[in-house]
Amino acid sequence: MALFGTDGVRGLANGPVLTADLALSLAQAAAVVLGRGRSADARRASGRRLTAIVARDPRVSGEFLSAAVAAGLASSGVDVLDAGVLPTPAAAFLVADRDADFGVMVSASHNPAPDNGIKIFARGGVKLPDVVEERIEAAMAAPKLQPTGGDVGRIQRFADAEDRYIVHLLQSLPHRLDGLHVVLDCAHGAASGVSPETFRDAGARVTVIGADPDGININDGHGSTHLDVLQAEVVRIGADLGIAHDGDADRCLAVDAAGRIVDGDQIMAILAVGMKERGVLAHDTLVATVMSNLGLHRAMADHGISVVQTSVGDRYVLEAMNEGGFALGGEQSGHVIMSRFATTGDGLLTGLHLMSEMAAHGKSLAELASVMTVYPQVLVNVPGVDRARVDDEIVAAAVAEATAQLGDTGRVLLRASGTEPLVRVMVEAADAPLARETADSLASVVRARLSL
């Protein structure tokens, strides 16, 4: 079974896989694999050691896992800049900003506190391609680098890491946020310190919730997976909007002044239209996954913006953006990538630019979000089925019939899970009961035809 998943190595911290020994070995293997190449050779030729940025979210297990990562790197002759608790996008940015050879982020994102993960960024702060992850995994069983004396790496505190990230975010803004009142829900996560400071520096009036991490409360009842608390607080105090991060702050969801959720599709629609107006939406194109709402496609067509579709996962969005030279992409979940300023989803960057659109146009979030009509969307997970046979003829015929019945006012998507024995049935329609009825009917066909 492969060690790396769709977003690094993730699992129960101190469980059967994700141990301190694993973190140490993984870091040593990364030093071997990522220490190859022209840039690394040039650095050594100039008498300098390789450098890596290490950061983590505030989970209690992150303390021993990041220490093990730093030990593995230093024992392999890599100098470590320990950035402490910072969002994942901050770690990616700092790898590029400091011209480091690579970076390691210890976080399990939106997962509960007992979980953790290890994500590795290559030079420039970009995610590793599958082939490099496979090389690192293979190198874990090979001999390690074992320098001695003055050739071992040093571990230093990256004292101005947070300041560098904040300056970068503020410099990206096309318009200040003066006059806007926002409630920030930091999920008791990695953004608990840096997000409120950044939004205040950008001119906003800030009320903060979910920003008291104790190592075990990350994502617990707060953040982008628990929006009810944010919705209630925005309405209670009469704020203009609310913004929710997840545990490592690589995503952003929003709430308007009436407490209505503004999801990643709506946020992308707002940003895409604003960027096109300013002439900075490359090729007038947005990149979104197959799970994005039909309403997003309709809204973009109305504004002369093309949509490139990818498989689910921000890594696939980023691949398409890099291949086509596009500037904006993301997912309904709130992973939004603005490639002029980031190499990964960045919840702070997204939230700042969303509010910048509000300030620049003098409009409420609800007014801006009205650019897109959200079609009712029903998702049914069908467990205990053979996902490899999702293209079964009878299933395909049922999908074709449902698609024809919906016409251009809806769509159907069947997708096999990448990690579980289940098939996801997604139906969108202008009418919510019709979407539910169609999804349940297709789920019954999948269950009857593909049951294990």
C-alpha positions in Angstrom: 0.0 0.0 0.0 1.4 3.4 -1.0 2.5 5.6 1.9 1.6 8.9 0.2 -2.1 9.7 -0.4 -3.6 12.5 -2.4 -2.1 15.1 0.0 1.0 13.8 1.6 1.2 11.2 4.3 -1.7 11.3 6.7 -3.1 9.1 9.5 -3.5 8.7 13.3 -0.6 10.3 15.0 1.4 7.7 16.9 -0.8 5.1 15.3 0.4 2.1 13.3 1.8 4.3 10.4 2.4 7.9 11.4 5.1 7.6 14.1 8.2 9.6 15.1 10.3 6.9 13.5 8.3 7.3 10.2 8.7 11.1 10.3 12.5 10.8 10.9 12.9 8.2 8.1 10.7 10.2 5.7 12.7 13.4 6.3 16.0 11.5 5.7 14.7 10.0 2.5 13.4 13.5 1.3 16.9 14.8 1.9 18.4 12.2 -0.3 15.9 12.6 -3.2 15.4 16.3 -3.1 19.1 16.9 -2.5 19.8 15.9 -6.1 19.7 18.1 -9.2 21.5 21.2 -10.6 20.4 23.7 -8.0 21.4 21.5 -5.1 24.7 20.7 -6.7 25.3 24.4 -7.3 24.5 25.1 -3.6 27.0 22.5 -2.4 29.6 23.8 -4.9 29.4 27.2 -3.3 30.1 25.7 0.1 26.5 26.0 1.4 24.3 23.3 2.8 20.8 22.5 1.6 18.0 24.4 3.4 14.5 23.3 4.4 11.5 25.2 5.9 9.6 23.2 8.6 6.2 24.3 9.9 3.2 22.8 11.6 -0.3 23.3 12.8 -1.0 23.5 16.6 -1.9 19.8 17.1 -0.1 18.4 20.1 1.3 15.6 18.0 2.8 18.2 15.7 5.4 19.0 18.3 7.1 15.5 18.3 6.5 14.9 14.6 8.0 18.2 13.5 10.9 17.6 15.9 11.5 14.2 14.3 11.3 15.8 10.8 13.9 18.4 11.8 16.1 15.8 13.3 15.9 13.7 10.1 16.8 16.6 7.9 19.7 17.9 10.1 21.1 14.4 10.5 21.2 14.3 6.7 23.2 17.6 6.4 20.2 19.9 5.7 19.9 23.2 7.6 16.4 23.6 9.0 14.5 26.9 9.5 11.8 26.1 12.0 8.8 28.4 11.3 6.7 27.0 14.2 2.9 27.2 13.9 1.9 28.6 10.5 -0.7 27.9 7.8 0.2 25.4 5.1 0.2 28.2 2.4 2.6 30.2 4.5 5.0 27.3 4.5 4.8 27.0 0.7 5.3 30.7 0.3 8.3 30.8 2.6 10.1 28.0 0.6 10.0 30.2 -2.4 10.6 33.4 -0.5 13.8 32.1 1.2 14.9 30.2 -1.9 14.9 27.0 0.2 15.5 23.7 -1.4 12.3 22.2 0.0 9.8 22.5 2.8 7.8 20.2 5.1 4.4 21.0 6.6 3.1 18.9 9.5 -0.7 19.0 9.5 -3.8 17.0 8.9 -5.8 20.0 7.6 -9.5 19.7 8.5 -9.1 16.2 10.1 -9.8 15.8 13.9 -7.0 16.5 16.4 -5.8 12.8 16.8 -4.8 12.7 13.2 -1.8 14.4 11.6 0.1 14.4 8.3 3.4 15.3 6.6 3.3 17.2 3.4 6.5 18.0 1.4 7.0 21.0 -0.9 9.7 21.1 -3.6 11.8 24.1 -4.5 9.5 27.1 -5.2 6.9 25.8 -2.8 5.2 23.5 -5.2 3.6 20.2 -4.4 5.6 17.1 -5.3 4.5 15.1 -8.4 3.6 11.4 -7.8 6.9 10.2 -9.2 9.0 12.1 -6.7 6.8 10.9 -3.8 7.4 7.4 -5.0 11.2 8.0 -5.1 11.1 9.3 -1.5 9.1 6.3 -0.4 11.6 4.0 -2.0 14.5 5.9 -0.5 13.2 5.2 3.0 14.6 1.6 2.6 17.9 2.7 1.1 21.1 4.0 2.9 20.7 7.4 4.4 23.1 10.4 4.3 25.2 10.4 7.4 27.5 13.5 7.5 29.6 14.1 10.6 31.2 17.0 12.4 30.6 20.4 10.8 28.7 18.8 7.9 25.6 18.0 9.9 22.7 20.4 9.5 21.7 23.2 11.9 18.3 23.8 13.3 17.3 27.5 13.8 14.2 29.4 14.6 12.7 31.2 11.6 12.0 34.3 13.6 10.4 36.5 11.0 8.5 33.8 9.1 5.0 35.2 10.1 6.0 38.8 9.3 7.2 37.8 5.8 4.0 36.0 5.1 1.8 38.9 6.3 3.7 41.4 4.1 3.3 39.1 1.1 -0.5 38.9 1.7 -0.9 42.6 2.1 1.1 43.4 -1.0 -1.2 41.2 -3.1 -4.4 43.3 -2.3 -5.8 45.5 -5.0 -8.0 47.4 -2.5 -7.9 47.9 1.3 -10.6 46.7 3.6 -11.4 49.8 5.5 -15.0 50.1 6.8 -15.7 46.3 6.7 -16.5 44.3 9.8 -15.6 40.6 9.5 -15.9 37.6 11.9 -12.9 35.3 11.5 -13.3 31.6 12.6 -9.8 30.2 12.7 -10.8 26.6 13.6 -8.4 26.7 16.7 -5.8 26.0 14.0 -2.7 27.3 12.3 -4.2 30.7 11.4 -5.2 31.6 14.9 -2.4 34.1 15.3 -1.6 35.3 11.8 -5.1 35.7 10.2 -6.6 38.3 12.7 -3.4 40.3 12.5 -3.4 40.3 8.7 -7.0 41.3 8.3 -6.6 44.1 10.8 -3.5 45.3 9.0 -5.5 45.4 5.8 -8.0 47.8 7.4 -10.8 45.6 8.5 -12.6 45.6 11.8 -12.1 42.1 13.1 -14.0 39.9 15.6 -12.3 36.6 16.2 -13.7 33.2 17.2 -12.1 29.8 17.3 -8.6 31.2 17.9 -7.6 29.5 21.2 -5.7 26.4 20.1 -4.7 24.1 23.0 -3.3 21.2 20.8 -6.4 19.1 20.9 -9.3 21.4 19.9 -8.3 22.0 16.3 -11.4 21.8 14.0 -13.6 20.9 17.0 -16.9 22.7 16.5 -15.3 25.5 14.6 -13.9 26.3 11.2 -14.9 25.6 7.6 -16.4 22.2 8.5 -18.6 23.7 11.3 -20.1 26.9 10.0 -23.1 27.2 12.4 -21.2 29.0 15.1 -19.8 31.5 12.6 -23.3 32.1 11.0 -24.8 32.8 14.4 -22.0 35.2 15.5 -22.2 37.2 12.2 -25.9 37.7 12.7 -25.7 38.4 16.4 -23.2 41.2 16.2 -24.3 42.6 12.8 -21.0 42.0 11.0 -20.7 42.4 7.2 -19.5 38.9 6.7 -17.8 35.9 8.3 -14.8 33.9 7.0 -13.9 30.4 8.1 -10.6 28.7 7.7 -9.8 25.0 8.3 -7.1 23.7 10.6 -4.2 24.5 8.3 -5.9 27.5 6.7 -5.5 26.4 3.0 -9.3 26.9 2.5 -11.8 29.6 3.0 -15.6 29.6 3.2 -17.7 32.6 3.9 -21.0 33.7 5.4 -22.9 36.8 4.4 -24.5 39.4 6.7 -27.7 37.3 6.9 -25.8 34.2 7.9 -26.1 32.5 4.5 -23.2 30.3 3.4 -21.1 31.5 0.4 -19.2 28.4 -0.7 -16.0 28.0 -2.8 -17.9 28.0 -6.1 -19.5 31.4 -5.3 -16.2 32.8 -4.0 -14.5 31.8 -7.3 -17.4 33.4 -9.3 -16.9 36.7 -7.4 -13.1 36.6 -7.8 -13.2 35.6 -11.5 -15.6 38.4 -12.5 -13.6 41.0 -10.5 -10.3 39.7 -12.0 -11.7 39.9 -15.5 -12.8 43.4 -14.9 -9.3 44.4 -13.9 -7.7 42.5 -16.8 -5.8 40.0 -14.6 -7.8 36.8 -15.2 -5.4 35.0 -17.5 -7.1 33.8 -20.8 -10.4 34.8 -19.2 -10.5 31.3 -17.8 -11.4 29.7 -14.4 -10.3 26.1 -13.5 -12.8 24.1 -11.4 -13.4 20.4 -10.6 -16.2 18.3 -11.9 -18.0 18.7 -8.6 -18.4 22.5 -9.0 -22.0 23.6 -9.3 -23.8 24.0 -12.6 -24.6 27.5 -11.6 -20.9 28.4 -11.6 -20.7 27.3 -15.3 -23.8 29.3 -16.2 -22.5 32.4 -14.4 -19.1 32.3 -16.0 -20.6 31.8 -19.5 -22.8 34.9 -18.9 -19.6 36.9 -18.2 -17.5 35.6 -21.1 -15.4 33.4 -18.9 -14.4 29.9 -19.9 -14.3 27.0 -17.4 -11.7 24.2 -17.5 -12.8 21.1 -15.6 -10.5 18.8 -13.7 -10.8 15.7 -11.4 -11.6 16.3 -7.8 -8.5 17.5 -5.8 -6.7 20.8 -5.6 -3.5 19.1 -7.0 -5.4 18.5 -10.3 -6.7 22.0 -10.3 -3.1 23.3 -9.9 -1.8 21.0 -12.6 -4.4 22.4 -15.1 -3.6 25.9 -14.1 0.2 25.4 -14.6 -0.4 23.7 -17.9 -2.7 26.4 -19.3 -1.1 29.4 -17.6 -4.3 30.2 -15.8 -4.6 32.6 -12.8 -7.6 31.3 -10.8 -8.9 27.9 -9.9 -10.3 25.9 -7.0 -12.9 23.7 -5.4 -16.4 24.0 -3.9 -14.8 23.1 -0.6 -13.0 26.5 -0.5 -9.6 25.5 -1.8 -9.0 28.5 -4.0 -5.7 29.0 -5.8 -4.6 32.4 -7.1 -1.4 31.6 -9.0 -0.1 35.1 -9.2 0.4 35.0 -5.4 0.4 31.3 -4.3 1.3 27.8 -5.3 -1.5 26.2 -3.2 -4.9 27.0 -1.8 -4.6 29.9 0.7 -7.6 30.7 2.9 -6.2 34.0 4.1 -5.4 35.2 0.6 -8.8 34.1 -0.6 -10.6 35.9 2.2 -8.7 39.1 1.8 -9.4 39.2 -1.9 -13.0 38.4 -1.4 -13.3 41.4 1.0 -11.3 43.5 -1.4 -14.0 43.0 -4.0 -16.6 44.1 -1.5 -14.7 47.2 -0.6 -13.8 48.1 -4.2 -17.4 47.9 -5.4 -19.2 49.1 -2.3 -21.4 46.0 -2.3 -22.4 43.5 0.3 -21.3 39.9 0.0 -24.8 38.8 -0.8 -24.9 41.3 -3.7 -21.7 40.0 -5.1 -22.7 36.4 -4.6 -25.8 36.9 -6.6 -23.7 36.8 -9.7 -24.2 33.0 -9.4 -27.4 31.0 -9.0 -26.7 27.9 -6.9 -28.5 24.9 -8.4 -29.8 22.4 -5.8 -27.1 19.6 -5.5 -27.7 16.2 -4.0 -24.8 13.8 -3.2 -25.5 10.2 -2.3 -22.6 7.9 -1.3 -23.3 4.2 -2.1 -21.0 2.0 0.0 -20.2 -1.6 -0.3 -20.0 -1.6 -4.1 -17.3 -2.5 -6.6 -16.0 1.0 -7.7 -14.0 -0.6 -10.5 -17.2 -1.4 -12.3 -18.7 2.1 -12.2 -18.9 2.0 -16.0 -21.3 -1.0 -16.0 -23.7 -0.9 -19.0 -26.9 -0.8 -17.1 -25.6 1.9 -14.8 -24.4 3.9 -17.8 -27.8 3.6 -19.4 -29.6 4.8 -16.3 -27.2 7.8 -16.1 -27.9 8.6 -19.8 -31.6 8.5 -19.3 -31.5 10.7 -16.2 -29.3 13.2 -18.0 -31.7 13.4 -20.9 -34.6 13.9 -18.6 -32.8 16.8 -16.8 -31.8 18.4 -20.1 -29.8 21.6 -19.8 -31.3 22.4 -16.4 -29.3 19.8 -14.6 -26.5 17.2 -14.7 -25.5 13.9 -13.3 -22.1 12.8 -12.1 -21.0 9.3 -11.0 -17.6 9.1 -9.4 -15.8 6.1 -7.8 -14.1 7.0 -4.5 -10.4 7.0 -4.7 -10.0 5.6 -1.2 -13.1 3.7 -0.2 -15.3 0.9 -1.7 -18.1 3.3 -2.6 -19.5 5.3 -5.6 -20.7 8.9 -5.3 -23.8 9.9 -7.1 -24.2 13.6 -7.6 -27.3 15.2 -9.2 -28.0 18.9 -9.8 -31.3 20.2 -11.0 -33.2 23.5 -10.9 -35.8 21.7 -8.7 -34.5 20.3 -5.3 -37.1 17.5 -5.1 -36.2 16.4 -8.6 -32.5 16.3 -7.8 -33.2 14.2 -4.7 -35.5 11.8 -6.6 -33.0 11.4 -9.4 -30.1 10.8 -7.1 -31.9 8.2 -5.0 -33.1 6.4 -8.2 -29.5 6.2 -9.6 -28.1 5.2 -6.2 -30.6 2.2 -6.2 -29.3 1.1 -9.7 -25.7 1.4 -8.6 -26.5 -0.6 -5.4 -28.3 -3.3 -7.3 -25.6 -3.7 -10.1 -22.4 -3.2 -8.3 -22.9 -4.6 -4.8 -19.9 -6.6 -3.5 
